[in-house]
Amino acid sequence: MGTLGERTAVLGVGQTKYQSTRGDVSIAGLVREAGLRALEDAACTWADIDAVVIGKAPDFFEGLMMPELFLADALGCVGKPILRVHTAGSVGGSTALVAASLIQGRIHRRVLTIGFEKQSESNATWALSLPQPFSVSINAGAGGYFSPIIRRYMTRSGAPELIGCMVAFKDR
């Protein structure tokens, strides 16, 4: 195990098939599929994992509350620590940072880190549009909220206009 000054490594990666709807699998099945692929890639088993960190958007995006409570069995972590991270826009990076901190802080040796979305079962636009007292209703979504900040950064840093498209293409 490392110290806070030592590096932490990603041992394996597992992804599921990207498509608009996965009606063939539940959320538990979806995260288990990704977890199994990551474990296989890392040459590990469920028994090798000390803890699990789950990253996902806020509960109402998928239309269910606290999925980490029922995902413990699907992720082979019954009786092991399971931690949930949600930030509604930067959850992937935040989840990886939490997992790395658990290892660098010598709390755990191996952490399975899972990020997921299965929004085919809920209405994310509705979830982002909850009326707030004394405020104007905006149907912007996460992209709409972050775009002014990103545009300002792009102007300040001199990033080319095409950089957003390049990043999106690279990540798919």
QUINORMO-V885034 format. One record per residue. N is the residue number from 1. RES is the residue in one letter. PHI is phi in whole degrees, -180 to 180 (none if undefined). Layout:
BEGIN
((N | RES | PHI) (N | RES | PHI))
END
This chain:
BEGIN
((1 | M | none) (2 | G | -93) (3 | T | -100) (4 | L | -61) (5 | G | -88) (6 | E | -90) (7 | R | -83) (8 | T | -120) (9 | A | -111) (10 | V | -89) (11 | L | -90) (12 | G | -157) (13 | V | -133) (14 | G | -138) (15 | Q | -128) (16 | T | -99) (17 | K | -68) (18 | Y | -85) (19 | Q | -160) (20 | S | -66) (21 | T | -141) (22 | R | -117) (23 | G | -74) (24 | D | -84) (25 | V | -148) (26 | S | -81) (27 | I | -62) (28 | A | -60) (29 | G | -66) (30 | L | -64) (31 | V | -71) (32 | R | -65) (33 | E | -58) (34 | A | -67) (35 | G | -61) (36 | L | -62) (37 | R | -66) (38 | A | -67) (39 | L | -63) (40 | E | -62) (41 | D | -63) (42 | A | -91) (43 | A | 57) (44 | C | -122) (45 | T | -125) (46 | W | -57) (47 | A | -64) (48 | D | -77) (49 | I | -87) (50 | D | -91) (51 | A | -159) (52 | V | -127) (53 | V | -117) (54 | I | -107) (55 | G | -117) (56 | K | -160) (57 | A | -64) (58 | P | -52) (59 | D | -49) (60 | F | -71) (61 | F | -67) (62 | E | -95) (63 | G | 81) (64 | L | -148) (65 | M | -101) (66 | M | 45) (67 | P | -63) (68 | E | -60) (69 | L | -70) (70 | F | -101) (71 | L | -89) (72 | A | -56) (73 | D | -66) (74 | A | -64) (75 | L | -101) (76 | G | 63) (77 | C | -122) (78 | V | -63) (79 | G | 85) (80 | K | -111) (81 | P | -64) (82 | I | -133) (83 | L | -124) (84 | R | -110) (85 | V | -121) (86 | H | -147) (87 | T | -134) (88 | A | 60) (89 | G | 153) (90 | S | -131) (91 | V | -65) (92 | G | -62) (93 | G | -66) (94 | S | -64) (95 | T | -64) (96 | A | -63) (97 | L | -66) (98 | V | -63) (99 | A | -62) (100 | A | -62) (101 | S | -65) (102 | L | -63) (103 | I | -79) (104 | Q | -63) (105 | G | -83) (106 | R | 61) (107 | I | -83) (108 | H | -137) (109 | R | -92) (110 | R | -129) (111 | V | -124) (112 | L | -85) (113 | T | -115) (114 | I | -125) (115 | G | -122) (116 | F | -149) (117 | E | -145) (118 | K | -142) (119 | Q | -85) (120 | S | -71) (121 | E | -105) (122 | S | -147) (123 | N | -115) (124 | A | -64) (125 | T | -62) (126 | W | -63) (127 | A | -63) (128 | L | -84) (129 | S | -117) (130 | L | -63) (131 | P | -67) (132 | Q | -109) (133 | P | -61) (134 | F | 62) (135 | S | -139) (136 | V | -80) (137 | S | -76) (138 | I | -124) (139 | N | -100) (140 | A | -99) (141 | G | 73) (142 | A | -60) (143 | G | -60) (144 | G | -66) (145 | Y | -75) (146 | F | -87) (147 | S | -60) (148 | P | -62) (149 | I | -67) (150 | I | -66) (151 | R | -62) (152 | R | -63) (153 | Y | -63) (154 | M | -61) (155 | T | -65) (156 | R | -64) (157 | S | -88) (158 | G | 79) (159 | A | -63) (160 | P | -68) (161 | E | -55) (162 | L | -79) (163 | I | -61) (164 | G | -61) (165 | C | -64) (166 | M | -65) (167 | V | -66) (168 | A | -61) (169 | F | -65) (170 | K | -61) (171 | D | -82) (172 | R | -114))
END
